[in-house]
């Protein structure tokens, strides 16, 4: 009957199957959030209005400058294309072409900022506009850099095709002598409208002359992702209307009076629904929406994210949760700085500083107030990463630290901006 054995909860037992306890935690989490949801319904009633966002756009004429700005972004793309064509023909020097590119990129951020700050369009649509211009900026940087690499290699009398990027299925479409022949675009044949606008629409920030392409559009896969995108976007709007806005509105008084205990209570109350919305947004954008775009364009590289939920360090999280941005930062900022002799630490700080700038740009310009909370939060990831690497060396504790920063970091930033916005626009002057 008796034998030498350790208790299951002891480390020495080697027991690792805690599936039942995980199920218990999931059920407790579901029950707790169900109670919060019912409490919200009983207190505020049904606040969900699916057509409110459309009514907001139609009813406010000052939201339309955002539409004009989005359409006007084509100007910066066309300037980049004509600049590259002139450089390819040798009609412009490299220094002149670089100067035109810098001016074009600066105006790409300066013009929408000026229009938004002067005309005061709706902040929600302004955030979208600033986000699209940020993407345009990063893509045009990559577009210029890759074409410049091609020009530099062409001076060495080398025919540039960049890397072999087509998928195996598509490379088999054309064969010669029984062997597959891959169709590749060479520089400067890539400098045309079709190539540029394909890149601008593709779900990537890094330009290539030849992208991996799928053979066909999978209609069933496309339909599933499109339904997910529509449903989840509506669910996010519903949760914000029903859960986030009432909580934020009820936080105005304790925030304005700086009642610390009430502020902490409001923070914890906002943390769970905010995090749920953030997780839904991640799936909706990085999985559903980007796959819809990629499927329509037959874009083959679908690695938009990795297993960021298993990150043991802050560095790994930022490398895995947004792969397109990470690839751009490594390719066009981190590696060039290291090659110029800068340390890897300096290059990493530069990457976080650039990310912090665009976070602040997307938030502060639409709200028309500059408090650098988003900038400080992003740049603060550097010391936080060092802290986690030093004091949370066990992978379990490191992963918990990453999750804790995600759960509490965003509500703190929201409250910081809500407090300042309330003080500026609604607080009575003293």
C-alpha positions as CSV (number, residue, x, y, z in Angstrom):
1,X,0.0,0.0,0.0
2,X,2.7,2.5,1.0
3,X,5.6,3.5,-1.1
4,X,8.1,6.4,-1.2
5,X,6.2,9.3,-3.0
6,X,6.1,13.0,-2.8
7,X,2.9,15.0,-2.6
8,X,1.6,16.1,-6.0
9,X,2.0,19.8,-5.3
10,X,5.6,19.4,-4.3
11,X,8.2,20.3,-6.9
12,X,10.0,17.0,-6.4
13,X,7.0,15.0,-7.5
14,X,7.4,16.1,-11.1
15,X,3.7,16.5,-11.5
16,X,2.7,19.1,-14.1
17,X,-0.9,18.4,-15.1
18,X,-2.9,21.3,-13.6
19,X,-5.6,21.4,-16.3
20,X,-8.4,21.1,-13.8
21,X,-7.1,24.1,-11.8
22,X,-6.8,26.1,-15.0
23,X,-10.4,25.2,-15.9
24,X,-11.4,26.4,-12.4
25,X,-9.6,29.8,-12.9
26,X,-11.3,30.2,-16.3
27,X,-14.8,29.5,-14.7
28,X,-14.1,31.9,-11.8
29,X,-13.0,34.6,-14.3
30,X,-16.0,34.1,-16.4
31,X,-18.4,34.2,-13.4
32,X,-16.7,37.3,-12.0
33,X,-16.9,39.2,-15.3
34,X,-20.5,38.0,-15.8
35,X,-21.4,39.6,-12.5
36,X,-19.7,42.8,-13.5
37,X,-21.5,42.8,-16.8
38,X,-24.9,42.3,-15.1
39,X,-24.1,45.0,-12.6
40,X,-23.3,47.3,-15.4
41,X,-26.6,46.5,-17.3
42,X,-28.7,47.0,-14.1
43,X,-27.0,50.3,-13.3
44,X,-26.8,52.0,-16.7
45,X,-29.2,50.0,-18.9
46,X,-28.4,49.3,-22.5
47,X,-26.0,51.9,-23.9
48,X,-25.0,50.1,-27.1
49,X,-25.8,52.0,-30.3
50,X,-24.3,50.3,-33.4
51,X,-25.0,53.2,-35.8
52,X,-23.7,55.9,-33.4
53,X,-20.3,56.0,-35.0
54,X,-21.9,56.5,-38.5
55,X,-24.2,59.2,-37.2
56,X,-21.2,60.9,-35.6
57,X,-19.4,61.1,-38.9
58,X,-22.4,62.4,-40.8
59,X,-23.6,64.9,-38.1
60,X,-20.2,66.6,-37.6
61,X,-18.9,68.3,-40.7
62,X,-15.5,68.9,-39.1
63,X,-14.9,65.1,-39.3
64,X,-14.6,65.3,-43.1
65,X,-11.1,66.8,-43.2
66,X,-9.9,63.3,-42.1
67,X,-11.4,61.9,-45.3
68,X,-9.6,64.5,-47.4
69,X,-6.4,63.9,-45.5
70,X,-6.6,60.1,-46.2
71,X,-7.2,60.7,-49.9
72,X,-4.4,63.3,-50.0
73,X,-1.9,60.8,-48.7
74,X,-1.5,59.6,-52.3
75,X,0.4,62.8,-53.0
76,X,3.3,61.7,-50.7
77,X,3.3,58.2,-52.3
78,X,3.5,59.7,-55.9
79,X,6.3,62.1,-54.9
80,X,8.2,59.1,-53.6
81,X,7.7,57.2,-56.8
82,X,8.7,60.0,-59.1
83,X,11.7,60.7,-57.0
84,X,12.8,57.1,-57.3
85,X,12.3,57.1,-61.1
86,X,14.5,60.2,-61.4
87,X,17.2,58.6,-59.2
88,X,17.1,55.4,-61.2
89,X,17.6,57.3,-64.5
90,X,20.4,59.3,-63.0
91,X,18.7,62.7,-63.4
92,X,19.0,63.4,-59.7
93,X,22.0,62.9,-57.4
94,X,21.8,60.7,-54.4
95,X,22.1,63.7,-52.0
96,X,19.3,65.5,-53.9
97,X,17.0,62.5,-53.9
98,X,17.7,62.0,-50.2
99,X,16.8,65.6,-49.5
100,X,13.5,65.3,-51.4
101,X,12.7,62.1,-49.5
102,X,13.4,63.8,-46.1
103,X,11.2,66.8,-47.0
104,X,8.4,64.4,-48.2
105,X,8.5,62.4,-45.0
106,X,8.5,65.5,-42.8
107,X,5.5,66.9,-44.6
108,X,3.8,63.5,-44.4
109,X,3.6,64.0,-40.6
110,X,3.5,67.8,-40.5
111,X,0.6,68.4,-42.8
112,X,-2.0,66.1,-41.2
113,X,-0.9,67.4,-37.8
114,X,-1.5,71.0,-38.8
115,X,-4.9,70.3,-40.4
116,X,-6.1,68.4,-37.3
117,X,-4.8,71.0,-34.9
118,X,-6.4,73.9,-36.8
119,X,-9.7,72.4,-37.9
120,X,-10.3,70.3,-34.8
121,X,-12.0,67.2,-36.4
122,X,-13.4,64.4,-34.4
123,X,-10.6,62.8,-32.3
124,X,-11.7,59.3,-33.0
125,X,-11.3,59.7,-36.8
126,X,-8.3,61.8,-36.3
127,X,-6.6,58.9,-34.5
128,X,-7.3,56.7,-37.5
129,X,-5.9,59.3,-39.8
130,X,-2.7,59.8,-37.8
131,X,-2.3,56.0,-37.7
132,X,-2.6,55.7,-41.4
133,X,-0.1,58.5,-42.0
134,X,2.3,56.8,-39.5
135,X,2.1,53.6,-41.6
136,X,2.6,55.7,-44.8
137,X,5.7,57.3,-43.2
138,X,7.3,53.9,-42.3
139,X,6.5,52.3,-45.7
140,X,8.0,55.2,-47.6
141,X,11.2,55.0,-45.5
142,X,11.4,51.3,-46.4
143,X,10.6,52.0,-50.1
144,X,13.4,54.6,-50.4
145,X,15.9,52.4,-48.5
146,X,15.4,49.3,-50.5
147,X,15.5,51.1,-53.9
148,X,18.7,52.9,-52.7
149,X,20.3,49.5,-51.9
150,X,19.4,48.4,-55.4
151,X,21.0,51.5,-56.9
152,X,24.2,51.1,-54.9
153,X,24.5,47.4,-55.9
154,X,23.8,48.3,-59.6
155,X,26.8,50.6,-59.6
156,X,28.9,47.5,-59.0
157,X,27.5,46.1,-62.3
158,X,25.3,43.6,-60.5
159,X,21.8,42.9,-61.7
160,X,19.6,43.3,-58.7
161,X,16.6,41.0,-58.1
162,X,16.7,41.1,-54.3
163,X,15.7,37.8,-52.7
164,X,13.7,35.0,-54.2
165,X,10.4,35.6,-52.7
166,X,7.7,33.9,-54.7
167,X,5.9,30.9,-53.2
168,X,6.7,27.4,-54.5
169,X,3.2,27.0,-55.9
170,X,3.5,30.1,-58.0
171,X,7.0,29.5,-59.1
172,X,5.8,26.3,-60.8
173,X,3.5,28.2,-63.1
174,X,6.2,28.7,-65.7
175,X,8.7,26.0,-66.5
176,X,11.5,25.7,-69.0
177,X,13.0,22.3,-70.0
178,X,11.0,20.6,-67.4
179,X,12.4,22.8,-64.6
180,X,10.4,25.5,-62.7
181,X,11.4,29.0,-63.5
182,X,10.7,31.8,-61.0
183,X,9.5,35.1,-62.3
184,X,11.3,37.9,-60.5
185,X,11.2,41.6,-60.9
186,X,14.5,43.4,-61.3
187,X,15.4,47.0,-60.4
188,X,14.3,49.5,-61.9
189,X,11.4,47.6,-63.4
190,X,9.7,47.7,-60.0
191,X,9.3,51.5,-60.2
192,X,5.6,51.7,-61.3
193,X,2.2,52.5,-59.9
194,X,1.1,48.8,-59.6
195,X,4.1,47.8,-57.5
196,X,4.0,50.9,-55.3
197,X,0.3,50.7,-54.5
198,X,0.5,46.9,-53.9
199,X,3.1,47.6,-51.3
200,X,1.1,50.4,-49.7
201,X,-1.9,48.1,-49.4
202,X,0.0,45.0,-48.4
203,X,0.0,44.1,-44.7
204,X,3.7,44.8,-44.3
205,X,6.0,47.7,-43.6
206,X,9.1,46.3,-45.2
207,X,9.4,46.8,-49.0
208,X,10.7,44.1,-51.3
209,X,10.8,43.9,-55.1
210,X,9.3,40.4,-55.0
211,X,6.9,39.5,-52.2
212,X,5.8,35.9,-51.5
213,X,2.5,35.3,-53.2
214,X,-0.1,32.6,-52.8
215,X,-1.5,30.9,-55.9
216,X,-5.2,31.7,-55.4
217,X,-7.7,33.5,-53.1
218,X,-9.3,31.0,-50.6
219,X,-12.9,32.3,-50.6
220,X,-14.0,30.3,-47.5
221,X,-11.0,31.5,-45.5
222,X,-11.6,35.0,-46.7
223,X,-15.3,34.9,-45.7
224,X,-14.5,33.6,-42.2
225,X,-12.0,36.3,-41.5
226,X,-14.3,39.0,-42.9
227,X,-17.1,37.9,-40.7
228,X,-14.8,37.9,-37.7
229,X,-13.5,41.4,-38.5
230,X,-17.0,42.8,-38.8
231,X,-18.4,41.1,-35.7
232,X,-15.4,41.8,-33.5
233,X,-15.2,45.4,-34.5
234,X,-18.9,45.8,-33.5
235,X,-18.2,43.9,-30.3
236,X,-15.4,46.3,-29.4
237,X,-17.5,49.4,-30.0
238,X,-20.3,47.8,-27.9
239,X,-18.0,47.1,-25.0
240,X,-16.6,50.6,-25.1
241,X,-20.0,52.1,-25.1
242,X,-21.4,49.8,-22.4
243,X,-18.4,49.3,-20.2
244,X,-15.5,51.7,-20.7
245,X,-17.3,55.1,-21.2
246,X,-19.5,54.8,-18.0
247,X,-16.4,53.8,-15.9
248,X,-14.3,56.7,-17.3
249,X,-17.2,59.2,-16.8
250,X,-17.5,58.0,-13.1
251,X,-13.8,58.6,-12.7
252,X,-13.9,62.3,-13.5
253,X,-14.5,63.5,-10.0
254,X,-11.9,61.3,-8.2
255,X,-9.4,62.2,-10.9
256,X,-10.0,65.9,-10.7
257,X,-9.8,65.9,-6.9
258,X,-6.9,63.4,-6.9
259,X,-8.6,61.0,-4.4
260,X,-6.0,58.3,-4.5
261,X,-8.0,55.4,-3.0
262,X,-10.9,56.0,-5.4
263,X,-8.5,56.4,-8.3
264,X,-7.0,53.0,-7.5
265,X,-10.5,51.5,-7.3
266,X,-11.4,53.0,-10.7
267,X,-8.2,51.8,-12.2
268,X,-8.8,48.2,-11.1
269,X,-12.4,48.4,-12.3
270,X,-11.3,49.6,-15.7
271,X,-8.4,47.2,-16.0
272,X,-10.4,44.0,-16.8
273,X,-12.8,45.3,-19.5
274,X,-10.0,47.3,-21.0
275,X,-7.8,44.3,-21.3
276,X,-10.6,42.2,-22.7
277,X,-11.1,44.8,-25.4
278,X,-7.4,44.9,-26.1
279,X,-7.3,41.1,-26.6
280,X,-10.3,41.3,-28.9
281,X,-8.7,44.1,-30.8
282,X,-5.5,42.1,-31.2
283,X,-7.4,39.2,-32.7
284,X,-9.6,41.4,-34.8
285,X,-6.7,43.4,-36.3
286,X,-3.6,41.2,-36.4
287,X,-5.5,38.0,-37.3
288,X,-8.8,38.8,-39.0
289,X,-8.2,42.2,-40.7
290,X,-4.6,41.6,-41.8
291,X,-5.5,38.2,-43.1
292,X,-8.4,39.7,-45.1
293,X,-6.1,42.1,-46.7
294,X,-3.4,39.5,-47.3
295,X,-5.9,37.0,-48.8
296,X,-7.3,39.6,-51.2
297,X,-3.8,40.6,-52.4
298,X,-2.6,37.0,-52.3
299,X,0.2,38.1,-50.0
300,X,2.0,35.0,-48.8
301,X,3.7,36.0,-45.5
302,X,1.0,35.8,-42.8
303,X,3.4,35.9,-39.8
304,X,1.8,39.1,-38.3
305,X,2.4,37.9,-34.7
306,X,4.1,35.2,-32.8
307,X,3.4,33.6,-29.4
308,X,3.7,36.9,-27.5
309,X,1.5,35.5,-24.7
310,X,4.4,33.2,-23.7
311,X,6.9,36.1,-23.4
312,X,9.2,35.8,-20.4
313,X,10.7,39.2,-21.0
314,X,9.5,42.6,-22.1
315,X,12.0,42.4,-25.0
316,X,10.5,39.2,-26.3
317,X,6.9,40.6,-26.1
318,X,7.8,43.6,-28.3
319,X,9.5,41.3,-30.8
320,X,6.6,39.0,-31.1
321,X,3.3,40.8,-30.6
322,X,3.6,43.1,-33.7
323,X,5.9,41.4,-36.2
324,X,5.6,43.9,-39.1
325,X,6.7,46.8,-36.9
326,X,9.5,44.7,-35.3
327,X,10.8,43.7,-38.7
328,X,10.8,47.3,-39.8
329,X,12.7,48.5,-36.7
330,X,15.3,45.8,-37.0
331,X,15.8,46.3,-40.7
332,X,15.8,50.1,-41.0
333,X,16.8,51.4,-37.6
334,X,18.5,48.8,-35.3
335,X,20.9,47.2,-37.7
336,X,21.9,50.4,-39.5
337,X,22.8,52.0,-36.1
338,X,24.8,48.9,-35.1
339,X,26.6,48.9,-38.4
340,X,27.6,52.6,-37.9
341,X,29.3,51.6,-34.6
342,X,26.6,52.4,-32.0
343,X,26.0,49.9,-29.2
344,X,23.0,47.5,-29.3
345,X,21.7,49.2,-26.1
346,X,21.7,52.6,-27.9
347,X,20.0,51.1,-30.9
348,X,17.3,49.5,-28.7
349,X,16.7,52.8,-27.0
350,X,16.4,54.4,-30.4
351,X,13.8,51.8,-31.4
352,X,11.7,52.4,-28.3
353,X,12.1,56.2,-28.8
354,X,10.7,56.0,-32.3
355,X,7.9,53.8,-31.2
356,X,7.2,56.2,-28.3
357,X,7.1,59.2,-30.8
358,X,4.5,57.5,-33.0
359,X,2.4,56.5,-30.0
360,X,2.4,60.1,-28.8
361,X,1.7,61.3,-32.3
362,X,-1.4,59.1,-32.7
363,X,-2.8,60.2,-29.3
364,X,-1.8,63.8,-28.7
365,X,-2.5,65.3,-32.1
366,X,-6.1,64.2,-32.2
367,X,-6.7,65.2,-28.6
368,X,-4.8,68.5,-29.2
369,X,-2.9,68.3,-26.0
370,X,0.7,67.2,-25.5
371,X,1.3,65.5,-22.1
372,X,3.8,62.9,-23.4
373,X,2.2,60.1,-21.3
374,X,2.2,57.7,-24.2
375,X,5.8,58.7,-25.0
376,X,6.9,58.2,-21.4
377,X,5.1,54.9,-21.1
378,X,6.8,53.5,-24.2
379,X,10.2,54.8,-23.4
380,X,9.7,53.5,-19.8
381,X,9.7,50.0,-21.3
382,X,13.5,50.2,-21.4
383,X,14.1,50.4,-17.6
384,X,11.2,48.1,-17.0
385,X,12.8,45.5,-19.3
386,X,16.1,45.8,-17.4
387,X,14.2,45.3,-14.2
388,X,12.4,42.2,-15.4
389,X,15.6,40.7,-16.8
390,X,17.4,41.2,-13.5
391,X,14.8,40.4,-10.9
392,X,12.3,38.1,-12.7
393,X,14.7,35.6,-14.1
394,X,12.4,32.6,-13.8
395,X,10.2,32.4,-16.9
396,X,7.0,32.1,-14.9
397,X,7.6,35.4,-13.0
398,X,8.8,37.1,-16.1
399,X,5.7,36.2,-18.0
400,X,3.5,37.4,-15.0
401,X,5.4,40.7,-15.0
402,X,4.7,41.1,-18.8
403,X,1.0,40.4,-18.3
404,X,0.8,42.7,-15.3
405,X,2.2,45.6,-17.3
406,X,-0.3,45.0,-20.0
407,X,-3.3,44.8,-17.7
408,X,-2.4,47.9,-15.6
409,X,-0.4,50.0,-18.0
410,X,-3.1,50.9,-20.5
411,X,-5.7,51.9,-17.8
412,X,-3.1,54.1,-16.2
413,X,-2.4,55.8,-19.5
414,X,-6.1,56.2,-20.2
415,X,-6.7,57.8,-16.8
416,X,-3.8,60.2,-17.3
417,X,-5.2,61.5,-20.6
418,X,-8.8,61.6,-19.3
419,X,-7.6,63.6,-16.3
420,X,-5.8,66.1,-18.4
421,X,-8.6,66.3,-21.0
422,X,-11.1,66.9,-18.3
423,X,-9.1,69.6,-16.6
424,X,-8.5,71.4,-19.9
425,X,-12.0,71.2,-21.4
426,X,-14.5,70.7,-18.6
427,X,-13.0,71.8,-15.2
428,X,-14.3,75.2,-13.9
429,X,-11.6,77.8,-13.8
430,X,-10.4,78.8,-10.4
